[in-house]
Amino acid sequence: MTMNLAEQRNQPDLLAPAGNIESFFAGLEYGADAIYVGCRHHNARALATNFSLEEIARLKEYAHGHKVKLYVALNAIAREEELGELVHILASLSQIEPDGLIIQDGAIARLCRLYFPNLKLHASTLMTVHNSTGVEQLESMGFQRAVLARELTIDEITQICADTSLELEIFVHGALCFSYSGLCMASSFYGGRSSLRGRCVQPCRRLYRAGRQQGYFFSTNDLSAIGLIPALRRLGLAALKIEGRMKPASYVAAVVRAYRLVLDASEADEHEAIVEARDILREAYG
């Protein structure tokens, strides 16, 4: 694939989510440099529509025709009895050759390294990598990119960028987990559905009572780093990622449009672009 616009501008890719075909086209239309989709089996958003292997192959060709990268999420924990099926899925993906394969299970990383070395491995944020030593460990395991833990501060991200050579990606917008990403067991405990298997029922979003008080005590505000984009885009990050594979296409369109506006603004116009982008984001419902 020829160099995309972000590479030509020497700034991070804007990475958009697509849980269905409408969101895929919304991301393309409003300026995403890359789009990530879920394989219909074994991804951390099992309740999204997701895509078959045949659909992923077609999406990749279409995205590349528009100079946009396509990443595939295969980032659920794998059970022992699923390893055989995973080998077949990985074999198909190695033929498709997406621009990156987002995973969290070490077994999948090992299978790729042994049998499908052409697959470019991206460590999911669910691996909770939060320091430079963790990034170095991923590099030794054959990963090309680490999606850093969402709980990091901008100072911590800056330090990790300075101390490592691996491609780094961070989330800049979307829902946050009350627990550390990838470590929450509340859904399994209350609903019998594992968040590590992509089936979180989000007990943190429910109404609770404590004594005479009731409220949404565990429901976190969404991440929104639109005001930090001028600083973040100068750190040498590979990508700025939007969460939202469970969101509608209208949400994806609005959020991508807002972040594209700020990323494309000149230094002199950054403040005005951020103000306009915040107005757009206020209308983004998901």
C-alpha positions, 0 to 999 in steps of 0.5 A: 500500500502506498504511503497514507496521508498521516505518514506524509504529514509525519504525524500519528494515524487517526484510528477509527472503530468499525463494528459494522459496515456502516461504521467502516464507511463512516470512518473512511468518509470522515478522515480516518487513516486506519480502521480496526474491525473485529474478526467474528470469532475471538475478539473483545467486542463479541456483541458487535456485528463484526466481520467474517474472514471473507468480509475482512479480505474485501474490507482490506482491499477497499481500505487500501484502495483509499490509502487507509490501513485495516487492522483486525482485532482477535483479542479475546482470551483463547480456551484450550479447546479453541486453539485448533480453530485459531490456527485455521483463522490465523492461516486465513488472516496470514493470506489476507495480511491485514496491516496489523493483528490486535491480540492479547493472548500469549498463545496467539502471539506464539502461534503467529511467531512460529507459523505465521510470521508475516502477521504484524502483531499489535498488543491490545490495551487488554495486555495492560502494558504500562511501562517501558520494560513491558514494551521491551518484553512485547518487542522480544515476543515479536510484537510490532506495536503496543497499545498502551494501557488507558490508565496512563498519564500524559507524562507517563506516555511521554516517558515511555515514548522516549525510552522505547523504539517499538511503535506505540498507540494510545486511546484518545476517546471513548468508554473507560473501564472502571477496573484496569482494562483487561482485568475486570471480573465483575461481568463474570461474577454478576452476569456469567459473561466474561469481559475477557471473552468480549461479552461484558454486560457492564455491571459498572453502568448500573444503578446501585444503592449504598445505605440511603444513597443511590447512584451510578457509583462505578460508571466512569466518564468517557475519555476525551483527549481532544484538548491534548492532541497538539501535545500528543501528536508531537510525541512520535506515537504511531496512532491515536485510537478511538474506542467504539466498535459497539457504537453507531456509524453516526457516533464514529462519523462525528468523533472521527470528524472532530479529531481529524479537524484538530490533527489537520489544524496548523499550530496557529489554528489549534485552539480554534479547531479544539473549540469547534471539535468540542462542539462536534463531540457534544453532538456525538451520541452512542 
